[in-house]
Amino acid sequence: MSASPSMRRTLLAFSFCLGSLCCIAQTAPVEKPKIAPTSQEEYNYATKGLKTQRAQGLDLKAGYTLQNDTELPIGTTTVKIEDLVRKQDNSLACVIAQVSSSKMAEPTYLAIPNASTGGDIFKQYAKSVNDLDPTVAKMVLYTISGRLGGMTSIVYKVVK
């Protein structure tokens, strides 16, 4: 005795659903790496302490290293970007943008918090960017965009 067409469709739909659930159940969820957010102490160091240490010729704060130096001079503005990395776990504390311009009396240090950071520290960063001369802020944006474009290209190649 053969099954009716509606029964076959029901069995086919049930088999499809069951097969899909089995495939989903076997796929492990992709978790984002857990990175400690940029702390207020790290933010203050990146925006004030590092500038003072460099002016006095002092060593970098213990437990940290600077990596991935990128510098872009455009006209009378130079933006130097560096990663402040925690030695303990080799994680990104923040990205530092050192901005020098003929429109500024002295260099300004911006601290771009890492992606795990929220709230007040991001507000502080936004305020520091808003306080820049608009032309200088554009140069910072160009430099950061170029660096980000290069990083995403590398990640895309690795993931692909």
C-alpha positions as CSV (number, residue, x, y, z in Angstrom):
1,M,0.0,0.0,0.0
2,S,1.4,3.3,-1.0
3,A,1.3,6.6,0.9
4,S,-1.0,9.4,-0.3
5,P,0.6,12.5,-1.9
6,S,-0.3,14.7,1.1
7,M,1.3,12.1,3.4
8,R,4.5,12.1,1.3
9,R,4.6,15.9,1.4
10,T,4.2,15.8,5.2
11,L,7.0,13.2,5.6
12,L,9.2,15.2,3.2
13,A,8.6,18.4,5.2
14,F,9.2,16.7,8.5
15,S,12.5,15.1,7.2
16,F,13.7,18.5,5.9
17,C,13.0,20.1,9.3
18,L,14.6,17.3,11.2
19,G,17.7,17.4,8.9
20,S,18.0,21.2,9.3
21,L,17.8,21.0,13.1
22,C,20.5,18.3,13.1
23,C,22.8,20.6,11.0
24,I,22.2,23.6,13.2
25,A,22.8,21.5,16.4
26,Q,26.2,20.4,15.1
27,T,27.4,23.9,14.3
28,A,29.2,25.4,17.2
29,P,28.4,29.1,17.8
30,V,31.1,31.5,16.9
31,E,32.0,33.5,20.0
32,K,33.7,36.9,19.9
33,P,37.0,36.9,21.9
34,K,36.6,38.4,25.4
35,I,38.7,41.5,25.6
36,A,38.7,43.6,28.7
37,P,37.3,47.1,28.0
38,T,39.5,50.1,28.0
39,S,39.8,51.2,31.6
40,Q,39.6,54.8,32.8
41,E,43.3,54.5,33.9
42,E,44.3,53.3,30.4
43,Y,42.3,56.1,28.7
44,N,44.0,58.7,31.0
45,Y,47.4,57.2,30.4
46,A,46.9,57.3,26.6
47,T,45.6,60.8,26.5
48,K,47.9,62.5,29.1
49,G,50.5,60.2,30.7
50,L,52.1,59.0,27.5
51,K,52.5,62.6,26.3
52,T,54.2,63.5,29.5
53,Q,56.5,60.4,29.5
54,R,57.6,61.1,25.9
55,A,58.3,64.8,26.7
56,Q,60.5,63.8,29.6
57,G,62.1,60.8,27.8
58,L,60.7,58.2,30.2
59,D,59.9,54.6,29.5
60,L,56.5,53.3,28.6
61,K,54.2,52.4,31.5
62,A,55.0,48.9,32.9
63,G,52.8,46.1,31.5
64,Y,52.1,47.8,28.1
65,T,53.7,47.9,24.7
66,L,53.1,50.1,21.6
67,Q,52.5,48.3,18.3
68,N,51.5,48.9,14.7
69,D,52.8,52.4,14.3
70,T,51.1,54.2,11.3
71,E,51.9,57.8,10.5
72,L,50.3,60.0,7.9
73,P,51.4,63.5,7.2
74,I,48.9,65.6,5.2
75,G,49.8,69.2,4.7
76,T,50.6,70.8,8.0
77,T,48.9,68.0,10.0
78,T,50.5,64.7,11.0
79,V,48.6,61.8,12.6
80,K,50.5,59.0,14.2
81,I,48.4,55.9,15.3
82,E,49.7,53.2,17.7
83,D,48.1,50.3,19.5
84,L,48.5,50.3,23.3
85,V,48.6,46.6,24.0
86,R,48.5,44.9,27.4
87,K,51.5,42.5,27.8
88,Q,49.6,40.2,30.2
89,D,47.3,38.8,27.5
90,N,48.4,40.7,24.3
91,S,45.0,42.4,24.1
92,L,44.3,45.9,22.8
93,A,43.8,48.4,25.5
94,C,43.1,51.3,23.1
95,V,44.4,52.9,19.9
96,I,46.3,56.1,20.4
97,A,46.2,58.9,17.8
98,Q,48.9,61.5,18.3
99,V,47.8,64.6,16.3
100,S,50.3,67.4,15.5
101,S,49.3,70.4,13.4
102,S,50.3,74.0,12.7
103,K,46.8,74.9,14.0
104,M,47.7,73.5,17.5
105,A,50.1,74.8,20.1
106,E,51.2,71.2,21.0
107,P,50.3,67.7,20.0
108,T,47.0,66.2,21.2
109,Y,46.7,62.5,22.1
110,L,43.4,60.8,21.5
111,A,42.5,57.4,22.9
112,I,40.2,55.3,20.8
113,P,38.6,52.8,23.2
114,N,38.5,49.1,22.1
115,A,35.2,47.6,21.0
116,S,34.4,46.1,24.4
117,T,34.2,49.6,26.0
118,G,31.1,51.6,26.4
119,G,29.6,54.5,28.2
120,D,31.6,57.3,29.6
121,I,34.9,56.5,28.0
122,F,33.4,56.6,24.5
123,K,31.7,59.9,25.5
124,Q,35.1,61.3,26.5
125,Y,36.6,60.2,23.2
126,A,33.8,61.7,21.2
127,K,34.2,65.0,23.1
128,S,38.0,65.0,22.5
129,V,37.3,64.6,18.7
130,N,34.6,67.3,18.8
131,D,37.1,69.7,20.5
132,L,39.5,69.4,17.5
133,D,39.6,72.0,14.7
134,P,37.4,70.5,11.9
135,T,40.2,70.3,9.4
136,V,42.4,68.5,11.9
137,A,39.5,66.2,12.8
138,K,39.2,65.3,9.1
139,M,42.9,64.3,9.0
140,V,42.4,62.1,12.0
141,L,39.4,60.5,10.3
142,Y,41.4,59.9,7.0
143,T,44.2,58.2,8.9
144,I,42.0,56.0,11.0
145,S,39.9,55.1,7.9
146,G,43.1,54.1,6.0
147,R,44.3,52.0,8.9
148,L,41.0,50.3,9.4
149,G,40.7,49.6,5.7
150,G,44.1,47.9,5.8
151,M,43.2,45.9,8.8
152,T,39.9,44.7,7.4
153,S,41.7,43.6,4.2
154,I,44.1,41.5,6.2
155,V,41.2,40.0,8.3
156,Y,39.2,39.2,5.2
157,K,42.1,37.3,3.6
158,V,42.7,35.3,6.8
159,V,39.0,34.4,7.3
160,K,38.5,33.6,3.7
